[in-house]
Amino acid sequence: MQHTVIPRGEASAPVKVQIAVASAYGISISDLRAGGREAKTAEARQVAMYLTHVVFEVSHAEIGRGFGRNRSTALYAARRVEEMRDDPAIDATLTALEAALRGAEVAA
């Protein structure tokens, strides 16, 4: 993952997360928001949902609506990403993204 800094101010929390995750996964924001089920895109979407909840404390119901899905899908994404954190590489990526979203500069 590259050096990531998320600007504060004009963008909402979910948008900041979507920008950061799309960049980290090398996909477009429109792909992240779309209903595609390609493994990389689906994982990125789950990570974005997870980070929106963990970093910005947005409810699963709001997250689901923001991604055109329901609350249970957002909740499933959070659980799935928690399981994925057992992989050290994924955990490092998530840690860097969380720090960037909280405003800290992280070099990975």
TIVO-106271 format. One line per field, with one value per residue: residue number from 1; residue in one letter; x negated, y, z negated of N, C-alpha, C, CB in turn. Coordinates in Angstrom, 3 decimals. Atoms other than C-alpha are relative to their C-alpha. Glycine has a CB too. Layout:
# TIVO-106271
k <- (NUM:...)
r <- (A:...)
n.xx <- (X:...)
n.yy <- (Y:...)
n.zz <- (Z:...)
ca.xx <- (X:...)
ca.yy <- (Y:...)
ca.zz <- (Z:...)
c.xx <- (X:...)
c.yy <- (Y:...)
c.zz <- (Z:...)
cb.xx <- (X:...)
cb.yy <- (Y:...)
cb.zz <- (Z:...)
***
This chain:
# TIVO-106271
k <- (1:2:3:4:5:6:7:8:9:10:11:12:13:14:15:16:17:18:19:20:21:22:23:24:25:26:27:28:29:30:31:32:33:34:35:36:37:38:39:40:41:42:43:44:45:46:47:48:49:50:51:52:53:54:55:56:57:58:59:60:61:62:63:64:65:66:67:68:69:70:71:72:73:74:75:76:77:78:79:80:81:82:83:84:85:86:87:88:89:90:91:92:93:94:95:96:97:98:99:100:101:102:103:104:105:106:107:108)
r <- (M:Q:H:T:V:I:P:R:G:E:A:S:A:P:V:K:V:Q:I:A:V:A:S:A:Y:G:I:S:I:S:D:L:R:A:G:G:R:E:A:K:T:A:E:A:R:Q:V:A:M:Y:L:T:H:V:V:F:E:V:S:H:A:E:I:G:R:G:F:G:R:N:R:S:T:A:L:Y:A:A:R:R:V:E:E:M:R:D:D:P:A:I:D:A:T:L:T:A:L:E:A:A:L:R:G:A:E:V:A:A)
n.xx <- (-0.840:0.762:-0.193:-1.372:-0.512:-1.379:-0.274:-1.133:-0.814:-1.175:-0.572:-0.615:0.734:-0.054:0.712:1.424:0.320:-0.062:1.179:1.181:-0.047:0.133:1.411:0.794:-0.286:0.229:-1.254:-0.679:-1.055:-1.252:0.014:-0.195:-1.406:-0.861:-0.383:0.849:0.376:1.386:0.549:0.745:-0.946:-0.850:0.817:0.198:-1.275:-0.148:0.964:-0.520:-1.105:0.599:0.700:-0.990:-0.562:1.023:0.676:-0.918:-1.133:-1.247:-0.777:-0.063:-1.152:0.416:1.015:-0.718:-0.665:1.024:0.550:-1.106:-0.233:-0.734:0.766:0.609:1.164:1.064:0.403:0.764:1.294:0.813:0.430:0.923:1.273:0.624:0.623:1.105:1.121:0.946:1.076:0.832:0.045:-1.288:-0.035:0.869:-0.704:-1.111:0.570:0.451:-1.189:-0.635:0.819:-0.164:-1.345:-0.041:0.779:1.431:0.734:0.532:0.804:0.022)
n.yy <- (-1.177:-1.226:-1.042:-0.461:-1.054:-0.313:-1.397:-0.273:-1.123:0.011:1.316:0.705:1.177:1.118:-0.335:0.108:1.430:0.539:-0.487:0.691:1.433:0.162:-0.234:1.109:1.223:-0.231:0.059:-1.295:-0.184:0.495:1.459:0.279:-0.242:0.826:1.302:1.072:1.016:0.445:0.192:-1.183:-1.096:0.334:-0.148:-1.436:-0.531:0.437:-0.777:-1.368:0.034:0.238:-1.196:-1.046:0.279:0.002:-1.292:-1.124:0.436:-0.082:1.219:0.951:-0.361:-1.115:0.507:0.771:-0.942:-0.713:0.889:0.601:1.326:-0.091:0.012:1.308:0.115:-0.791:0.744:1.138:-0.510:-0.279:1.291:0.618:-0.705:0.375:1.310:-0.191:-0.635:1.036:-0.042:-1.160:-0.994:-0.714:-0.774:-1.167:-0.916:-0.591:-0.892:-1.202:-0.732:-0.588:-1.136:-1.052:-0.558:-0.753:-1.200:0.195:0.412:1.356:0.491:1.464)
n.zz <- (0.000:-0.098:1.001:-0.164:0.869:-0.354:0.332:0.892:-0.428:-0.850:-0.294:1.118:0.467:-0.953:-1.236:0.309:0.065:-1.351:-0.723:0.532:-0.309:-1.457:-0.307:0.541:-0.751:-1.420:-0.755:-0.044:1.003:-0.580:0.149:1.421:0.318:-0.861:0.536:-0.505:0.970:-0.176:1.346:0.450:0.189:1.142:1.209:0.212:0.480:1.389:0.786:0.097:0.956:1.312:0.454:0.248:1.329:1.053:0.149:0.111:0.812:-0.754:0.246:-1.114:-0.835:-0.847:-0.927:-1.010:-0.908:-0.765:-1.027:-0.740:0.549:1.260:1.246:0.244:-0.877:0.639:1.193:-0.502:-0.452:1.188:0.565:-0.966:0.054:1.281:-0.225:-0.929:0.710:0.417:-0.986:0.349:-1.078:0.014:1.236:-0.183:-0.900:0.744:1.008:-0.714:-0.438:1.188:0.423:-1.002:0.137:1.254:-0.195:0.205:-1.190:0.154:-1.122:0.061)
ca.xx <- (0.000:-1.229:-1.530:2.076:3.473:7.194:8.168:10.430:13.345:15.610:16.131:18.462:17.155:18.496:17.053:13.639:13.703:14.720:11.901:9.305:10.443:10.831:7.302:5.871:7.538:6.828:10.465:12.764:15.232:18.048:16.972:16.856:20.418:21.769:23.269:20.419:19.423:15.849:13.834:11.523:14.392:16.617:13.777:13.074:16.766:16.844:13.723:15.294:18.439:16.363:14.185:17.189:18.600:15.367:13.764:16.800:19.330:21.968:24.793:25.056:28.478:27.005:24.044:26.352:28.376:25.206:24.084:27.535:27.809:29.554:28.421:27.769:25.366:23.386:23.346:22.155:19.385:18.183:18.059:16.320:13.626:13.017:12.302:10.030:7.880:6.299:4.214:1.245:1.166:4.862:4.553:1.662:3.670:6.684:4.544:3.006:6.417:7.872:4.974:5.287:9.007:8.419:6.060:2.671:0.095:-0.918:-3.722:-3.412)
ca.yy <- (0.000:3.479:6.470:7.520:10.744:11.378:15.057:16.388:18.668:18.546:14.785:12.765:9.823:7.150:8.987:9.276:5.543:4.736:6.894:5.283:1.702:2.101:3.486:0.728:-1.996:-0.399:-0.172:2.699:4.154:3.330:-0.339:-0.253:1.100:-1.159:-4.568:-6.521:-9.751:-10.113:-11.290:-8.251:-5.783:-7.594:-7.722:-4.019:-3.222:-5.289:-3.508:-0.116:-1.059:-2.318:0.796:3.105:1.401:1.014:4.390:6.653:4.664:4.759:2.280:-0.860:0.312:3.591:1.787:-0.639:2.230:4.023:0.993:0.124:-2.898:-3.775:-3.709:-7.444:-7.220:-4.475:-6.541:-9.614:-7.508:-6.394:-9.963:-11.177:-8.506:-9.277:-12.881:-11.678:-9.788:-13.120:-12.696:-10.447:-8.738:-7.860:-6.751:-4.433:-2.930:-2.389:-0.860:1.573:2.485:3.035:5.314:7.265:7.713:8.952:11.580:10.064:9.728:6.130:4.834:1.132)
ca.zz <- (0.000:0.808:-1.481:-2.114:-3.515:-3.581:-3.366:-6.083:-5.432:-2.452:-1.890:-4.097:-6.106:-3.714:-0.713:-2.389:-3.073:0.488:1.891:-0.385:0.205:3.972:4.121:1.912:3.988:7.358:8.421:9.310:6.837:9.261:9.239:5.451:5.301:8.061:7.503:9.082:7.397:8.648:5.632:5.456:5.820:3.323:0.786:1.267:0.757:-2.434:-3.684:-2.910:-4.827:-7.744:-7.925:-7.674:-10.758:-12.742:-12.071:-11.776:-13.841:-11.115:-11.726:-9.622:-8.402:-7.107:-5.564:-3.796:-2.356:-1.275:0.723:2.077:-0.175:-3.405:-7.021:-7.166:-4.220:-5.985:-9.180:-7.241:-5.681:-9.115:-10.395:-7.251:-7.464:-11.140:-10.093:-7.280:-9.816:-10.755:-7.588:-8.537:-5.116:-5.243:-8.854:-7.936:-5.071:-7.325:-10.059:-7.548:-6.127:-9.599:-10.524:-7.265:-7.773:-11.292:-9.890:-10.661:-7.927:-7.369:-5.192:-4.374)
c.xx <- (-0.886:0.295:1.386:0.334:1.402:0.275:1.215:0.839:1.190:0.660:0.585:-0.825:0.085:-0.760:-1.509:-0.434:-0.026:-1.210:-1.245:-0.033:-0.141:-1.455:-0.861:0.180:-0.181:1.245:0.629:1.063:1.326:0.064:0.268:1.476:0.955:0.259:-0.857:-0.448:-1.393:-0.650:-0.704:0.942:0.896:-0.764:-0.206:1.274:0.224:-0.932:0.509:1.156:-0.524:-0.651:0.958:0.601:-1.031:-0.583:0.985:1.288:1.358:0.745:0.005:1.171:-0.366:-1.030:0.665:0.670:-1.017:-0.617:1.095:0.295:0.756:-0.937:-0.710:-1.222:-1.184:-0.521:-0.839:-1.397:-0.921:-0.531:-1.040:-1.376:-0.714:-0.712:-1.231:-1.224:-0.990:-1.189:-0.838:-0.040:1.284:0.102:-0.849:0.660:1.126:-0.496:-0.439:1.190:0.699:-0.763:0.162:1.352:0.169:-0.885:-1.482:-0.640:-0.630:-0.794:-0.080:-0.847)
c.yy <- (1.242:0.906:0.612:1.076:0.329:1.441:0.133:1.104:-0.380:-1.363:-0.644:-1.229:-1.160:0.272:-0.089:-1.466:-0.591:0.429:-0.783:-1.469:-0.240:0.177:-1.177:-1.283:0.168:-0.156:1.383:0.065:-0.512:-1.528:-0.388:0.124:-0.910:-1.362:-1.153:-0.960:-0.566:0.016:1.252:1.162:-0.255:0.157:1.474:0.641:-0.381:0.786:1.431:0.068:-0.133:1.273:1.154:-0.174:0.185:1.394:1.129:-0.312:0.223:-1.318:-0.899:0.317:1.136:-0.444:-0.782:0.904:0.706:-0.820:-0.693:-1.421:0.147:-0.129:-1.326:-0.227:0.767:-0.717:-1.225:0.457:0.251:-1.291:-0.668:0.653:-0.294:-1.343:0.131:0.589:-1.020:-0.085:1.253:1.094:0.828:0.866:1.265:1.040:0.705:0.980:1.313:0.838:0.671:1.239:1.176:0.669:0.811:1.247:-0.133:-0.379:-1.351:-0.353:-1.510:-0.550)
c.zz <- (0.000:-1.187:0.224:-1.013:0.485:-0.394:-0.914:0.628:0.831:0.213:-1.254:-0.362:0.993:1.298:-0.225:-0.022:1.405:0.826:-0.439:0.407:1.500:0.418:-0.457:0.805:1.514:0.848:-0.007:-1.098:0.551:-0.065:-1.445:-0.381:0.773:-0.633:0.450:-1.090:0.229:-1.384:-0.536:-0.309:-1.209:-1.311:-0.327:-0.560:-1.461:-0.912:-0.183:-0.998:-1.423:-0.544:-0.279:-1.386:-1.108:-0.239:-0.293:-0.766:0.667:-0.202:1.235:0.930:0.957:1.033:1.122:1.022:0.894:1.124:0.800:-0.430:-1.306:-1.200:-0.212:0.885:-0.595:-1.247:0.396:0.425:-1.191:-0.614:0.888:-0.075:-1.318:0.135:0.898:-0.693:-0.542:0.955:-0.276:1.077:0.026:-1.245:0.123:0.899:-0.740:-1.054:0.636:0.460:-1.176:-0.445:0.969:-0.146:-1.279:0.064:-0.231:1.327:-0.268:1.239:-0.156:1.115)
cb.xx <- (0.957:0.308:-1.132:0.973:-0.932:1.003:0.217:-0.484:-0.820:-0.363:-1.064:1.448:0.535:1.438:0.392:-0.311:1.026:1.287:-0.201:-0.033:1.314:0.902:-0.484:0.376:1.413:-1.046:0.979:0.640:0.124:0.141:-1.348:-0.853:0.343:-0.639:1.384:-1.203:0.996:-0.793:-0.973:-1.025:0.854:0.536:-1.363:-0.411:1.162:-0.280:-1.396:0.462:0.958:-1.038:-1.026:1.107:0.552:-1.121:-0.795:0.346:-0.026:-0.264:1.446:0.123:1.202:-0.569:-1.027:1.037:0.810:-1.081:-0.905:-0.295:-1.334:1.082:0.910:1.022:0.330:0.518:1.247:0.738:0.183:0.818:1.207:0.560:0.213:1.063:1.014:0.430:0.520:0.703:0.568:-1.403:-0.216:1.187:-0.486:-1.351:0.555:0.837:-1.188:-0.874:0.970:0.068:-1.484:-0.158:1.024:-0.437:0.505:-0.271:-1.077:1.140:-1.445:1.416)
cb.yy <- (-0.003:0.715:1.095:-1.163:1.274:-0.973:0.811:0.410:0.940:0.550:-0.917:-0.404:-0.443:-0.320:1.419:0.671:-0.755:0.446:1.525:0.112:-0.619:1.015:1.300:-0.251:-0.453:-0.928:-1.062:0.239:1.495:0.476:-0.584:0.956:1.439:-0.181:-0.282:0.582:-1.110:0.923:-1.165:0.424:0.194:-1.432:-0.703:0.690:-0.516:-1.507:0.003:0.503:-1.155:-1.130:0.422:-0.023:-1.421:-0.970:0.325:0.481:0.715:0.285:0.354:-1.437:0.413:1.134:-0.888:-0.894:1.038:0.454:-1.042:0.023:-0.768:-1.079:0.290:-1.108:0.529:1.415:-0.437:-0.674:1.295:0.779:-0.937:0.111:1.515:-0.067:-0.978:0.899:0.857:-1.358:0.000:-0.465:-0.690:-0.997:-0.853:-0.425:-0.755:-1.092:-0.671:-0.386:-0.941:-1.030:-0.413:-0.567:-1.111:-0.892:1.026:-1.089:1.049:-1.035:0.664:-0.578)
cb.zz <- (-1.216:1.310:0.083:-0.128:0.008:-0.694:1.273:-1.440:0.754:1.297:0.612:0.341:-1.357:0.327:0.491:-1.352:-0.885:0.684:-0.243:-1.520:-0.511:0.753:-0.663:-1.452:-0.291:0.495:-0.600:1.394:-0.409:1.460:0.465:-0.856:0.281:1.389:0.360:0.680:0.026:1.029:0.004:1.067:1.259:0.132:0.174:1.322:0.870:-0.126:0.688:1.384:0.323:0.084:1.032:1.075:-0.048:0.364:1.260:1.362:-1.315:1.531:-0.404:-0.529:-0.882:-0.854:-0.741:-0.658:-0.801:-0.919:-0.639:1.466:-0.211:-0.063:-1.180:0.232:1.419:-0.375:-0.816:1.185:0.816:-1.040:-0.186:1.435:0.171:-1.133:0.628:1.145:-1.142:-0.082:1.475:-0.276:1.364:0.058:-1.177:0.593:1.223:-0.658:-0.709:1.210:0.717:-1.154:-0.095:1.413:0.033:-1.166:-0.862:-1.078:0.395:-0.240:0.037:0.078)
***
